[in-house]
């Protein structure tokens, strides 16, 4: 009976075109990567493997497994030294390493906000933050994505209706991301800091930043978004992950020693999980060494060049305006491309409902891997192809991908015109 119920739900999701099926490795292994989060190409190029093997060579007598939970014998000297290194690297008082960024967010949000506190979170924060808040004890409230007016109203409402907030005895956490994983935009951070200080002058506003998609890509030695802006003191809690630009796995919470100790004492996924093994930690250390090297600097610059190249080629394409006008494709961050100095490698190609898989299939057929994204990963009606640029993508590859995107898009424009008014498909150089 159970299997029947599960199969019915899976079939229903498949009928709606929302069934999640992991990319087959035997297929993606022979395709050019425009989909993964390995944006600096540390992993795919082999440079991380080389650095990892060198790190292993420096510690020939390492113990493979951690043997225990972090609260017993699972904190090795190597792990303690790595956490000290990460704290210095990011300009933080202390660091606490986790097996994943998801684990880190769950630990943070399920423990640190106290009863009576409030968490204000951006509409598009990651699922791991939601999972942590769900397990936590604080009240939670959402504000519209990157909306300063919405955040301001939430803060004013809390100050007016909650004496503890007005008096400063109850904390208000503000959960933000440096780069939102699906829309690839960043928060208006300076204005948000200003609002929190103005409305909560007693200092009980706690700004937090999830840097999953900015770690390694900007700031001194790739130390991140907050470090790039010199705002470490404004964000007492930051979270960085190691599974994207760094090409390995893991996550780290950067905070005060008190917050670190509190999480160790109260987070169930610290207390009841085996600590990370030496190879995981060595890969992370190797990745951070690469970030701080000339190799890392060169790859960061190359990635930004590739992103700018893609943007310029797309926006100057003779048919791009027509494609947007007909609602075939849109990119929500396009309006910021000319004004921002840093650009995320994620390109969200928003399609009409039911069309993302078609565009992804066209690129797959040409041996370019991208990921179609639909509900529940994004809100209903917001499906897209999530394209990610990498340091090792070439101009020729980018040109071909853009050609395929525009070829597909103009076919959709032609169908739209025929269906609306009987016009034939328009010709356009691609």
Protein Blocks (a to p, Z undefined) as FASTA:
>chain_A
ZZmmmmmmmmmmmmnopaccdddfklmmmpccfkbmclnommmnommmmmmmmmmmmmmm
bcfbgoiafklmmmcfklmmmmmmmmmmnopabdcddfbfklmmmmmmmmmpcghiacdd
dfkbcfklmmmmmmmmbdcddddehilklmmmmmmmmmmmmmklmnopaccdddddfbdf
klopacdfklmmmmmmmmmmnopaccdddfklmgojgcjehiajklmnopmmmmmbccdd
fklmnopacddddddfklmmmmmmmmmklmmpccddfklmmmmmmmmmmmmmmklmmmmm
mmmmmmmmmmmmmmmpmklmmmmmnomaccfklmmmmmpmbdcfbdcddddehilmmmmm
mmmmnopacdddddfkbcehiaccdddddfklcfklmmmmmmmmmmmmmmmmmmmmmmmn
opacddddZZ
